[in-house]
Amino acid sequence: MPGLKTADDRTFVVAFQSLDRGIINPWFMLGAFFGSLVLAGAAVLKNLGRPGAPWIIAAFLLILSDVVVTIAIHLPLNNAIKAAGVPDGIQDLAQVRRQFNEARWATWNRVRTATATAAFVSLAWSLILYGQATA
């Protein structure tokens, strides 16, 4: 999180809590987050036995890994910083920030970025293979 890395503790906590509230909502979770997993799963079922199927399966597994990382690592960290309460009422903002563990969050966010990119590339490659097979 390069933009927040140099921020003071209060700014970090306020910004992260605000970002989390803005992003974690039913539309995001159902549409963008679980929607990609459901659509990739449907693509696997529809394309079994076709030339690009292994790449679609790979994409599905990569997307699934993103969901697992988010649920197992990011959501608990996000929930912990939210549970600290309103920043004006927090006695030790530095402690809240340390307990959040920025390095762990950022490392796993890079993992999610890499796997999401790999899923995109896998789906793109499956389309190329499908196009070649049907041309």
C-alpha positions as CSV (number, residue, x, y, z in Angstrom):
1,M,0.0,0.0,0.0
2,P,2.4,2.6,-1.2
3,G,0.0,5.5,-0.7
4,L,-0.6,4.7,2.9
5,K,2.9,3.5,3.8
6,T,4.1,7.0,4.7
7,A,0.9,8.2,6.3
8,D,0.7,8.8,10.0
9,D,-1.1,6.2,12.1
10,R,-4.4,8.2,12.4
11,T,-4.5,8.8,8.6
12,F,-3.8,5.1,8.0
13,V,-6.5,3.9,10.3
14,V,-9.1,6.4,9.0
15,A,-8.2,5.7,5.3
16,F,-8.3,2.0,5.7
17,Q,-11.5,1.9,7.6
18,S,-13.1,4.2,5.0
19,L,-11.8,2.1,2.1
20,D,-13.1,-1.1,3.7
21,R,-16.5,0.4,4.3
22,G,-16.7,1.7,0.7
23,I,-15.6,-1.6,-0.9
24,I,-17.2,-4.3,1.2
25,N,-20.8,-4.1,0.3
26,P,-23.3,-6.7,-1.1
27,W,-23.1,-5.5,-4.7
28,F,-19.3,-5.8,-4.7
29,M,-19.3,-9.2,-2.9
30,L,-22.0,-10.7,-5.1
31,G,-21.2,-9.1,-8.4
32,A,-17.5,-8.6,-8.8
33,F,-16.1,-11.0,-6.1
34,F,-18.3,-14.1,-6.1
35,G,-19.7,-13.4,-9.6
36,S,-16.3,-14.0,-11.2
37,L,-16.0,-17.3,-9.4
38,V,-19.5,-18.4,-10.5
39,L,-19.0,-17.3,-14.1
40,A,-15.7,-19.1,-14.3
41,G,-17.3,-22.2,-12.9
42,A,-20.0,-22.0,-15.4
43,A,-17.4,-21.6,-18.2
44,V,-15.6,-24.7,-17.0
45,L,-18.9,-26.8,-17.1
46,K,-19.8,-25.4,-20.5
47,N,-16.4,-26.0,-22.1
48,L,-15.3,-29.4,-20.8
49,G,-13.7,-31.3,-23.6
50,R,-13.0,-28.2,-25.7
51,P,-9.5,-27.1,-26.5
52,G,-9.3,-24.2,-24.0
53,A,-10.9,-26.2,-21.1
54,P,-7.6,-26.7,-19.2
55,W,-7.0,-23.0,-19.3
56,I,-10.5,-22.2,-18.1
57,I,-10.1,-24.7,-15.2
58,A,-6.8,-23.0,-14.3
59,A,-8.5,-19.6,-14.3
60,F,-11.3,-21.0,-12.1
61,L,-8.7,-22.4,-9.6
62,L,-6.8,-19.1,-9.6
63,I,-10.0,-17.1,-9.0
64,L,-10.9,-19.6,-6.2
65,S,-7.4,-19.0,-4.7
66,D,-8.2,-15.2,-4.6
67,V,-11.4,-15.9,-2.8
68,V,-9.7,-18.1,-0.2
69,V,-6.9,-15.5,0.4
70,T,-9.5,-12.8,0.8
71,I,-11.6,-14.8,3.2
72,A,-8.8,-16.3,5.2
73,I,-6.3,-13.4,5.3
74,H,-7.7,-10.1,4.2
75,L,-11.1,-10.1,5.8
76,P,-9.8,-11.0,9.3
77,L,-7.2,-8.2,9.1
78,N,-9.8,-5.7,7.7
79,N,-12.3,-6.7,10.5
80,A,-9.6,-6.3,13.2
81,I,-8.9,-2.7,12.1
82,K,-12.6,-2.0,11.9
83,A,-13.2,-3.5,15.4
84,A,-10.7,-1.1,16.8
85,G,-13.4,1.5,16.7
86,V,-13.7,5.1,15.6
87,P,-10.2,6.6,15.3
88,D,-11.0,9.5,17.6
89,G,-11.7,7.0,20.4
90,I,-8.7,4.8,19.9
91,Q,-6.0,5.3,22.6
92,D,-3.1,3.9,20.7
93,L,-3.4,4.2,16.9
94,A,0.2,3.0,16.4
95,Q,-0.7,-0.3,18.2
96,V,-3.8,-0.7,16.0
97,R,-1.7,-0.2,12.9
98,R,1.0,-2.7,14.1
99,Q,-1.7,-5.3,14.9
100,F,-3.2,-4.8,11.4
101,N,0.1,-6.0,10.0
102,E,0.5,-4.0,6.8
103,A,3.3,-6.2,5.5
104,R,1.2,-9.3,5.6
105,W,-1.8,-7.6,4.0
106,A,0.3,-6.1,1.2
107,T,2.2,-9.4,0.6
108,W,-1.1,-11.3,0.2
109,N,-2.5,-8.5,-1.9
110,R,0.4,-8.9,-4.3
111,V,-0.4,-12.7,-4.4
112,R,-4.0,-11.9,-5.3
113,T,-2.9,-9.4,-8.0
114,A,-0.6,-12.1,-9.5
115,T,-3.3,-14.8,-9.4
116,A,-6.0,-12.5,-10.8
117,T,-3.7,-11.5,-13.6
118,A,-2.8,-15.2,-14.3
119,A,-6.6,-16.0,-14.3
120,F,-7.2,-13.2,-16.9
121,V,-4.3,-14.5,-19.1
122,S,-5.6,-18.1,-18.8
123,L,-9.1,-17.0,-19.9
124,A,-7.7,-14.9,-22.7
125,W,-5.6,-17.9,-23.9
126,S,-8.6,-20.2,-23.8
127,L,-10.4,-17.8,-26.1
128,I,-7.5,-17.8,-28.5
129,L,-7.5,-21.6,-28.5
130,Y,-11.3,-21.6,-29.0
131,G,-11.0,-19.2,-31.9
132,Q,-8.3,-21.3,-33.5
133,A,-10.4,-24.5,-33.1
134,T,-13.5,-22.9,-34.6
135,A,-11.9,-20.9,-37.4
